[in-house]
Amino acid sequence: MSMRPCALPEVPAQTAAVARAAFARGSLAMRFRDELGEVFFDGAFLDAFAVRGRPGLAPGQLVMVTVLQFAENLTDRQAADAVRGRIDWKYLLGLELTDPGFDFTVLSQFRTRLVAHDLQPMALDMLLDRLVEQGLIKTRVRQRSDATHVLAAVRDLNRLEMVGETLRAALEALAAAAPAWLAGHLDAEVVARYHARVDDWRLPAEQSKRRALGAQIGADGWRLLQAMTSEQAPDWLWRLPSVQALRQIWVQQYTLDPHGREVIWRDATTHGLPPGRTMLVSPYDPDARHSEKRGHGWSGYKVHLTETCDNTPGAPTGDWVAQQARNLLMDLDEQAYWFRYLIQDRDTKFSAAFDAVFTTAGVEMVKIPPPGASGERVRGALGAHGAVCPSVWIGR
């Protein structure tokens, strides 16, 4: 596939007119186009394409689609549908309203090209450079990070429940994928033992019986894993997610005796257990881990939050306040339609640029009278704009 570099096309007049009518206050895709312009240039991606061959889609446009896809958390199919059917996305890409778009598989193929030629850092740098030019982000600032917990969408299981449910889930997956092969490796006792989810099991209360049941589950799982190593077993069985979870959890939870004949349930003191950063906590989410922080434990993930700290001393400036206004409208997106008035005091940091951000979005600015004005004068100033005054006022 080849590529001939070209500039981002201008927005067709009909597309612009319909988009402005449909999104009077703009949208994320339209603000991307209006405020950032052409961010990704086709010529920078020449290494990912051949000199000859069928012409491919413009890489600059595909990167823009990828950025919006990530921002809106869309699948490839949903992103391709957005290019085909959403007016604001056509405005972003400079497409005619009748443009049919492209097949959703193009996006995964394009990402593969970027990774294969190590071009994804360059695409990120192009976006960051433009954001710095527009004053949307700053360079050389201090950062501080913290982490909080995110719960996995799985049930908390003790060790006995987890090995039992892991083996049951693997058997269920094999029964659906290779029923004929599995039938030749099961007996009635195994079927009766694992036909129900572990939630429905009546686990023994005595510790010795629990360890015996754990050892029995381990032996059953080991025989199943051994059966899948035979030449008669299809090779693709190992690619089933439930089988991969079974193999990994059995390595973590069991070991063999010195002669390699008996499966032993690991003991933390005798045999040792893997550290929490590697130990699986559920057969249904191989990425979830058990974590603890400040005395609180959970099964799931840690999300790390980072904020930048401006090194410039002094109070916020008018430019900084205007930028916060732009950030607010971008975060509000469609919800900004509900706002008609913004009541502000006479602080000099509320500059003309700050007012322009909101007036462009259709929000009317209302300045309160100077300090010392009576309540009636304040009500009169607001009433002139049709604003409803509350009965209780809270001052700054």
Secondary structure, DSSP 8 states (H G I E B T S, - for coil): -B----------HHHHHHHHHH-TT--HHHHIIIII---S-GGGGGGGSBSSSSB---HHHHHHHHHHHHHTT--HHHHHHHHHH-HHHHHHHT--TT-----THHHHHHHHHHHHTT-HHHHHHHHHHHHHHTTSS-SS-EEEEEEEEEE-SS----HHHHHHHHHHHHHHHHHHH-HHHHHTT--HHHHHHHSS-GGG----SSHHHHHHHHHHHHHHHHHHHHHHTSTTS-GGGGGSHHHHHHHHHHHHHEEE-TTS-SEEE--TTTT----TTT--S-TT-TT-EEEEETTEEEEEEEEEEEEEE----SS--HHHHHHHHHHHHHHHGGGGGG--EEEE---TTS-HHHHHHHHHTT-EEEE---TT--HHHHHHHHHTTT----SS----
